[in-house]
Each structure stands twice: as structure tokens, then as C-alpha cells.
Amino acid sequence: MDSFQDRTALVTGASSGIGLALVRELAGRGTNVILTARSRDKLDAAAEEIRASGRQAHVFVSDLGESGSAKQLYGEITGTGLAIDLLINNAGYGRWGSFLSFDCDDYARMIQLNITSLTELCHLAIPDMAARGGGGVINVGSTASFVPVPFSAVYGATKGYVIMLTEAIRYEYADQGIRVMTLCPGATASNFAGVASEKSSQALKDLNAKMEASNNMGQSCEEVAREGLDAFLGDQVTVITGSRNRRMMFLPRVLSRKRMLNMVGKLFRQRTAN
């Protein structure tokens, strides 16, 4: 898959943040888009914007944090006759706080969204792509994919899964014309921090608001989308967006796991203690 022109892409978590930026960037490159998330109002507004630009946009409301939702969503999409050339598994969320700060139901939902639904959509879409002679998958990981993340332990573990799964299936299906890549952003000016801290202390919520107000949240969503899609066309296996993030992610190659654990743990301890 060497071009986005006249292709059809499914983007999960498409109502805001990186997902919405990917939808806009794809439409600008001549792609028809299928948008899914939980918020119909936001999806409809985004779809109208895309249609006004001259591309097709289709809305399917789905909560991929629920068991069985991926299969239901895929069936609804294909049942309308739409064929997915590019699957972008962007939907996901995390939490900031100690491991015992959140209940198991919250973690189960996170795992369902970040791992299970992502895996199921890959499993559903890849055979259809192979039957048509090719396609593509972009799974959104994180800089957290490369290191354990104390005080965001389950989220970090889910993103570690994403990169391992993606690289493996890329190898398995490369000879069937299916290009698979992991997109790994770092801190991004999106609503991720707000969701990650929504069940945390008021002090942490205030800190996130202060960081957002000072524009200290790393890359913009638009920068991540552009860099990620360019990397996909360049047939990269894994892309870490942002030069600062790439420099930081060089450290696990040269430091011991113990030292990296201490470094990341100290950073997140300070963040969650505020």
C-alpha cells in the first residue's frame, strides 16, 4: 500500500485528539474515511467537515471498551458494502496513579479497549485485505511501549503488547501485500492527560490543566498524524514521533532495565504526587 489516494480507512477513536487529526490528514491525502467512537455528535461534526472537503465519510458509533464490540462494529461496516483498505487502531486510554488506585473493572475496560478490541479488529480485517490483494494496519502504541511505567502500569503494559503484536503480524503477512506499522507518540496536546487523571487527585488534574495552558504537552496531534502517515508510506516498522521522543527512547538501548525503571518511576511518582 503505497498511496492513500481513493482508499478507505477505518479510524477508531476518531472523535478527537490524534484520531481526529488522522482523519483530517487522510482526507487531505485523498482518502475516504470511516469514523468510529462513542460520541455521535462529535463524529457527525467531523464527518460533515470531511464531506465538505470532497471525500466520503461514514459514521459508526461504537464503544470498543465493551466485550464483543469489535466484531459487531466490523459486521456493521462490512454489512453496508464498505471495504477497509487501511485499519487504524487509535482508540485507547490510560490512568495515572498507583496500581491500587483504580479498580479491576476500570483495568478490564482498558485492556478490552487497548488490547482485545485492537486484536479483534486486526483479526477481522486482515483476511479481507489479503483476499483483495493487500492493505494496511496502523496500531497506535506509545513511547510507553518501550519501558515499564510505574504509576501507569497497566496502560504501559497494554502498549507493550501493541508493539509486540504489530511487529509479529507485520512479518507474518508482509508477503500478502499487507503493510503493518506501530505509531508511537509521546506526550501530545490531546485529551489523553485529562482522561488519565480524571480519577486521580485534584492536584494532578490542576497540574494537567496548567501544562495544557502553557502548551507544555509535547507534539500537536496534527504533527503526530502527518509524521505517522508519512512513516507508513515509507514502510517503517515502528515510528516514534518527535525528535525529542526519539532521543529519549534511545536510552533503553544503553541503560540497564533497572536504571530505566528507576528513571521512569521517579518521573511518574513526581507527576502523580503533585
Contacts in CASP RR format, 6 or more apart in sequence:
PFRMAT RR
TARGET T0000
AUTHOR 0000-0000-0000
METHOD contacts of the structure
MODEL  1
MDSFQDRTALVTGASSGIGLALVRELAGRGTNVILTARSRDKLDAAAEEI
RASGRQAHVFVSDLGESGSAKQLYGEITGTGLAIDLLINNAGYGRWGSFL
SFDCDDYARMIQLNITSLTELCHLAIPDMAARGGGGVINVGSTASFVPVP
FSAVYGATKGYVIMLTEAIRYEYADQGIRVMTLCPGATASNFAGVASEKS
SQALKDLNAKMEASNNMGQSCEEVAREGLDAFLGDQVTVITGSRNRRMMF
LPRVLSRKRMLNMVGKLFRQRTAN
1 7 0 8 1.000
1 85 0 8 1.000
1 86 0 8 1.000
1 134 0 8 1.000
1 135 0 8 1.000
1 136 0 8 1.000
1 177 0 8 1.000
1 178 0 8 1.000
1 179 0 8 1.000
2 233 0 8 1.000
3 233 0 8 1.000
4 26 0 8 1.000
4 29 0 8 1.000
4 30 0 8 1.000
4 31 0 8 1.000
4 86 0 8 1.000
4 229 0 8 1.000
4 233 0 8 1.000
5 29 0 8 1.000
5 30 0 8 1.000
5 31 0 8 1.000
6 30 0 8 1.000
6 31 0 8 1.000
6 32 0 8 1.000
7 30 0 8 1.000
7 31 0 8 1.000
7 32 0 8 1.000
7 85 0 8 1.000
7 86 0 8 1.000
8 31 0 8 1.000
8 32 0 8 1.000
8 33 0 8 1.000
8 34 0 8 1.000
8 56 0 8 1.000
8 82 0 8 1.000
8 83 0 8 1.000
8 84 0 8 1.000
8 85 0 8 1.000
8 86 0 8 1.000
9 26 0 8 1.000
9 31 0 8 1.000
9 32 0 8 1.000
9 33 0 8 1.000
9 34 0 8 1.000
9 84 0 8 1.000
9 85 0 8 1.000
9 86 0 8 1.000
9 87 0 8 1.000
9 88 0 8 1.000
10 33 0 8 1.000
10 34 0 8 1.000
10 36 0 8 1.000
10 77 0 8 1.000
10 84 0 8 1.000
10 86 0 8 1.000
10 87 0 8 1.000
10 88 0 8 1.000
10 121 0 8 1.000
10 125 0 8 1.000
11 19 0 8 1.000
11 22 0 8 1.000
11 23 0 8 1.000
11 26 0 8 1.000
11 33 0 8 1.000
11 34 0 8 1.000
11 35 0 8 1.000
11 36 0 8 1.000
11 88 0 8 1.000
11 90 0 8 1.000
12 19 0 8 1.000
12 36 0 8 1.000
12 37 0 8 1.000
12 64 0 8 1.000
12 88 0 8 1.000
12 89 0 8 1.000
12 90 0 8 1.000
12 91 0 8 1.000
12 117 0 8 1.000
12 121 0 8 1.000
13 19 0 8 1.000
13 36 0 8 1.000
13 37 0 8 1.000
13 64 0 8 1.000
13 90 0 8 1.000
13 91 0 8 1.000
13 92 0 8 1.000
14 20 0 8 1.000
14 22 0 8 1.000
14 23 0 8 1.000
14 33 0 8 1.000
14 35 0 8 1.000
14 36 0 8 1.000
14 37 0 8 1.000
14 43 0 8 1.000
14 46 0 8 1.000
14 90 0 8 1.000
15 35 0 8 1.000
15 37 0 8 1.000
15 38 0 8 1.000
15 39 0 8 1.000
15 42 0 8 1.000
15 43 0 8 1.000
15 46 0 8 1.000
16 37 0 8 1.000
16 42 0 8 1.000
16 190 0 8 1.000
16 191 0 8 1.000
17 188 0 8 1.000
17 190 0 8 1.000
17 191 0 8 1.000
17 192 0 8 1.000
17 221 0 8 1.000
18 90 0 8 1.000
18 140 0 8 1.000
18 185 0 8 1.000
18 188 0 8 1.000
18 190 0 8 1.000
18 221 0 8 1.000
18 224 0 8 1.000
18 225 0 8 1.000
19 88 0 8 1.000
19 90 0 8 1.000
19 221 0 8 1.000
19 225 0 8 1.000
20 46 0 8 1.000
20 221 0 8 1.000
21 220 0 8 1.000
21 221 0 8 1.000
21 222 0 8 1.000
21 224 0 8 1.000
21 225 0 8 1.000
22 88 0 8 1.000
22 90 0 8 1.000
22 225 0 8 1.000
22 229 0 8 1.000
23 33 0 8 1.000
23 35 0 8 1.000
23 46 0 8 1.000
23 50 0 8 1.000
23 57 0 8 1.000
24 46 0 8 1.000
24 49 0 8 1.000
24 50 0 8 1.000
24 222 0 8 1.000
24 225 0 8 1.000
25 222 0 8 1.000
25 225 0 8 1.000
25 226 0 8 1.000
25 229 0 8 1.000
26 33 0 8 1.000
26 86 0 8 1.000
26 229 0 8 1.000
27 33 0 8 1.000
27 50 0 8 1.000
27 53 0 8 1.000
27 54 0 8 1.000
27 55 0 8 1.000
27 57 0 8 1.000
28 53 0 8 1.000
28 55 0 8 1.000
29 229 0 8 1.000
30 55 0 8 1.000
31 55 0 8 1.000
31 86 0 8 1.000
32 55 0 8 1.000
32 56 0 8 1.000
32 57 0 8 1.000
32 58 0 8 1.000
33 50 0 8 1.000
33 55 0 8 1.000
33 56 0 8 1.000
33 57 0 8 1.000
33 58 0 8 1.000
34 57 0 8 1.000
34 58 0 8 1.000
34 60 0 8 1.000
34 77 0 8 1.000
34 82 0 8 1.000
34 84 0 8 1.000
35 43 0 8 1.000
35 46 0 8 1.000
35 47 0 8 1.000
35 57 0 8 1.000
35 58 0 8 1.000
35 59 0 8 1.000
35 60 0 8 1.000
36 43 0 8 1.000
36 59 0 8 1.000
36 60 0 8 1.000
36 61 0 8 1.000
36 62 0 8 1.000
36 64 0 8 1.000
36 73 0 8 1.000
36 91 0 8 1.000
37 43 0 8 1.000
37 61 0 8 1.000
37 62 0 8 1.000
37 91 0 8 1.000
38 61 0 8 1.000
38 62 0 8 1.000
38 63 0 8 1.000
39 61 0 8 1.000
40 59 0 8 1.000
40 61 0 8 1.000
43 59 0 8 1.000
43 61 0 8 1.000
44 59 0 8 1.000
46 57 0 8 1.000
47 57 0 8 1.000
47 58 0 8 1.000
47 59 0 8 1.000
48 57 0 8 1.000
50 56 0 8 1.000
50 57 0 8 1.000
51 57 0 8 1.000
58 77 0 8 1.000
58 80 0 8 1.000
58 82 0 8 1.000
60 73 0 8 1.000
60 76 0 8 1.000
60 77 0 8 1.000
62 69 0 8 1.000
62 72 0 8 1.000
62 73 0 8 1.000
62 76 0 8 1.000
63 69 0 8 1.000
64 70 0 8 1.000
64 73 0 8 1.000
64 91 0 8 1.000
64 112 0 8 1.000
64 113 0 8 1.000
64 117 0 8 1.000
65 109 0 8 1.000
65 112 0 8 1.000
65 113 0 8 1.000
65 117 0 8 1.000
66 112 0 8 1.000
67 112 0 8 1.000
67 116 0 8 1.000
68 117 0 8 1.000
68 120 0 8 1.000
69 117 0 8 1.000
70 116 0 8 1.000
70 117 0 8 1.000
70 120 0 8 1.000
70 121 0 8 1.000
70 124 0 8 1.000
71 120 0 8 1.000
71 124 0 8 1.000
73 121 0 8 1.000
74 120 0 8 1.000
74 121 0 8 1.000
74 124 0 8 1.000
74 125 0 8 1.000
77 84 0 8 1.000
78 84 0 8 1.000
78 128 0 8 1.000
83 128 0 8 1.000
83 132 0 8 1.000
84 125 0 8 1.000
84 128 0 8 1.000
84 129 0 8 1.000
85 129 0 8 1.000
85 132 0 8 1.000
85 134 0 8 1.000
85 135 0 8 1.000
85 136 0 8 1.000
86 135 0 8 1.000
86 136 0 8 1.000
86 137 0 8 1.000
86 138 0 8 1.000
87 121 0 8 1.000
87 122 0 8 1.000
87 125 0 8 1.000
87 136 0 8 1.000
87 137 0 8 1.000
87 138 0 8 1.000
88 137 0 8 1.000
88 138 0 8 1.000
88 140 0 8 1.000
89 117 0 8 1.000
89 118 0 8 1.000
89 121 0 8 1.000
89 122 0 8 1.000
89 137 0 8 1.000
89 138 0 8 1.000
89 139 0 8 1.000
89 140 0 8 1.000
90 138 0 8 1.000
90 140 0 8 1.000
91 113 0 8 1.000
91 117 0 8 1.000
91 118 0 8 1.000
92 110 0 8 1.000
92 113 0 8 1.000
92 114 0 8 1.000
92 140 0 8 1.000
93 110 0 8 1.000
93 113 0 8 1.000
93 114 0 8 1.000
93 155 0 8 1.000
93 192 0 8 1.000
93 195 0 8 1.000
93 196 0 8 1.000
94 110 0 8 1.000
94 114 0 8 1.000
94 152 0 8 1.000
94 154 0 8 1.000
94 155 0 8 1.000
94 192 0 8 1.000
94 195 0 8 1.000
94 196 0 8 1.000
95 101 0 8 1.000
95 102 0 8 1.000
95 106 0 8 1.000
95 110 0 8 1.000
95 152 0 8 1.000
95 154 0 8 1.000
95 155 0 8 1.000
95 196 0 8 1.000
95 199 0 8 1.000
95 200 0 8 1.000
96 151 0 8 1.000
96 152 0 8 1.000
96 193 0 8 1.000
96 196 0 8 1.000
96 197 0 8 1.000
96 200 0 8 1.000
96 204 0 8 1.000
96 268 0 8 1.000
96 271 0 8 1.000
96 272 0 8 1.000
97 151 0 8 1.000
97 152 0 8 1.000
97 200 0 8 1.000
97 204 0 8 1.000
97 268 0 8 1.000
97 272 0 8 1.000
98 151 0 8 1.000
98 272 0 8 1.000
99 153 0 8 1.000
99 154 0 8 1.000
101 199 0 8 1.000
101 200 0 8 1.000
102 199 0 8 1.000
106 199 0 8 1.000
107 154 0 8 1.000
110 154 0 8 1.000
110 155 0 8 1.000
110 158 0 8 1.000
111 154 0 8 1.000
111 158 0 8 1.000
114 155 0 8 1.000
114 158 0 8 1.000
114 159 0 8 1.000
114 161 0 8 1.000
114 162 0 8 1.000
115 158 0 8 1.000
115 161 0 8 1.000
115 162 0 8 1.000
118 139 0 8 1.000
118 162 0 8 1.000
118 165 0 8 1.000
119 165 0 8 1.000
122 137 0 8 1.000
122 139 0 8 1.000
122 165 0 8 1.000
122 169 0 8 1.000
125 137 0 8 1.000
126 137 0 8 1.000
126 169 0 8 1.000
126 173 0 8 1.000
126 178 0 8 1.000
129 135 0 8 1.000
129 136 0 8 1.000
129 176 0 8 1.000
129 177 0 8 1.000
129 178 0 8 1.000
130 173 0 8 1.000
130 176 0 8 1.000
130 177 0 8 1.000
130 178 0 8 1.000
133 176 0 8 1.000
133 177 0 8 1.000
134 176 0 8 1.000
134 177 0 8 1.000
134 178 0 8 1.000
135 177 0 8 1.000
135 178 0 8 1.000
135 179 0 8 1.000
136 178 0 8 1.000
136 179 0 8 1.000
136 180 0 8 1.000
136 232 0 8 1.000
137 166 0 8 1.000
137 169 0 8 1.000
137 178 0 8 1.000
137 179 0 8 1.000
137 180 0 8 1.000
137 181 0 8 1.000
138 180 0 8 1.000
138 181 0 8 1.000
138 182 0 8 1.000
138 183 0 8 1.000
138 228 0 8 1.000
138 232 0 8 1.000
139 162 0 8 1.000
139 163 0 8 1.000
139 165 0 8 1.000
139 166 0 8 1.000
139 180 0 8 1.000
139 181 0 8 1.000
139 182 0 8 1.000
139 183 0 8 1.000
140 162 0 8 1.000
140 182 0 8 1.000
140 183 0 8 1.000
140 184 0 8 1.000
140 185 0 8 1.000
141 159 0 8 1.000
141 160 0 8 1.000
141 162 0 8 1.000
141 163 0 8 1.000
141 182 0 8 1.000
141 183 0 8 1.000
141 184 0 8 1.000
141 185 0 8 1.000
142 155 0 8 1.000
142 156 0 8 1.000
142 159 0 8 1.000
142 162 0 8 1.000
142 184 0 8 1.000
142 185 0 8 1.000
142 186 0 8 1.000
143 184 0 8 1.000
143 185 0 8 1.000
143 186 0 8 1.000
143 240 0 8 1.000
143 245 0 8 1.000
143 248 0 8 1.000
143 249 0 8 1.000
144 152 0 8 1.000
144 155 0 8 1.000
144 156 0 8 1.000
144 159 0 8 1.000
144 160 0 8 1.000
145 156 0 8 1.000
145 159 0 8 1.000
145 160 0 8 1.000
145 162 0 8 1.000
145 163 0 8 1.000
145 182 0 8 1.000
145 184 0 8 1.000
146 160 0 8 1.000
146 163 0 8 1.000
146 184 0 8 1.000
146 249 0 8 1.000
146 252 0 8 1.000
147 252 0 8 1.000
147 260 0 8 1.000
147 261 0 8 1.000
147 264 0 8 1.000
148 156 0 8 1.000
148 157 0 8 1.000
148 260 0 8 1.000
148 261 0 8 1.000
148 264 0 8 1.000
149 155 0 8 1.000
149 156 0 8 1.000
149 264 0 8 1.000
149 265 0 8 1.000
149 268 0 8 1.000
150 261 0 8 1.000
150 264 0 8 1.000
150 265 0 8 1.000
150 268 0 8 1.000
150 269 0 8 1.000
151 265 0 8 1.000
151 268 0 8 1.000
151 269 0 8 1.000
151 271 0 8 1.000
151 272 0 8 1.000
152 196 0 8 1.000
152 268 0 8 1.000
155 196 0 8 1.000
162 182 0 8 1.000
163 182 0 8 1.000
163 184 0 8 1.000
163 238 0 8 1.000
166 180 0 8 1.000
166 181 0 8 1.000
166 182 0 8 1.000
166 238 0 8 1.000
167 182 0 8 1.000
167 237 0 8 1.000
167 238 0 8 1.000
169 180 0 8 1.000
170 179 0 8 1.000
170 180 0 8 1.000
170 181 0 8 1.000
170 237 0 8 1.000
173 180 0 8 1.000
174 180 0 8 1.000
179 232 0 8 1.000
179 235 0 8 1.000
181 228 0 8 1.000
181 231 0 8 1.000
181 232 0 8 1.000
181 236 0 8 1.000
181 237 0 8 1.000
181 238 0 8 1.000
181 239 0 8 1.000
182 237 0 8 1.000
182 238 0 8 1.000
182 239 0 8 1.000
183 224 0 8 1.000
183 228 0 8 1.000
183 231 0 8 1.000
183 232 0 8 1.000
183 239 0 8 1.000
183 241 0 8 1.000
184 238 0 8 1.000
184 239 0 8 1.000
184 240 0 8 1.000
184 241 0 8 1.000
184 245 0 8 1.000
184 249 0 8 1.000
185 219 0 8 1.000
185 224 0 8 1.000
185 240 0 8 1.000
185 241 0 8 1.000
185 245 0 8 1.000
186 218 0 8 1.000
186 219 0 8 1.000
186 240 0 8 1.000
186 241 0 8 1.000
186 242 0 8 1.000
186 245 0 8 1.000
187 193 0 8 1.000
187 217 0 8 1.000
187 218 0 8 1.000
187 219 0 8 1.000
188 217 0 8 1.000
188 218 0 8 1.000
188 219 0 8 1.000
188 220 0 8 1.000
188 221 0 8 1.000
188 224 0 8 1.000
189 212 0 8 1.000
189 215 0 8 1.000
189 217 0 8 1.000
189 218 0 8 1.000
189 219 0 8 1.000
189 220 0 8 1.000
189 221 0 8 1.000
190 217 0 8 1.000
190 221 0 8 1.000
193 208 0 8 1.000
193 211 0 8 1.000
193 212 0 8 1.000
193 217 0 8 1.000
194 205 0 8 1.000
194 208 0 8 1.000
196 208 0 8 1.000
197 204 0 8 1.000
197 205 0 8 1.000
197 207 0 8 1.000
197 208 0 8 1.000
198 205 0 8 1.000
200 272 0 8 1.000
201 272 0 8 1.000
203 274 0 8 1.000
204 271 0 8 1.000
204 272 0 8 1.000
204 274 0 8 1.000
206 274 0 8 1.000
207 271 0 8 1.000
207 274 0 8 1.000
211 217 0 8 1.000
218 244 0 8 1.000
219 241 0 8 1.000
219 242 0 8 1.000
219 245 0 8 1.000
223 241 0 8 1.000
223 242 0 8 1.000
224 241 0 8 1.000
227 239 0 8 1.000
227 241 0 8 1.000
227 242 0 8 1.000
228 239 0 8 1.000
228 241 0 8 1.000
231 239 0 8 1.000
232 239 0 8 1.000
240 246 0 8 1.000
240 249 0 8 1.000
251 260 0 8 1.000
251 263 0 8 1.000
252 260 0 8 1.000
255 263 0 8 1.000
END
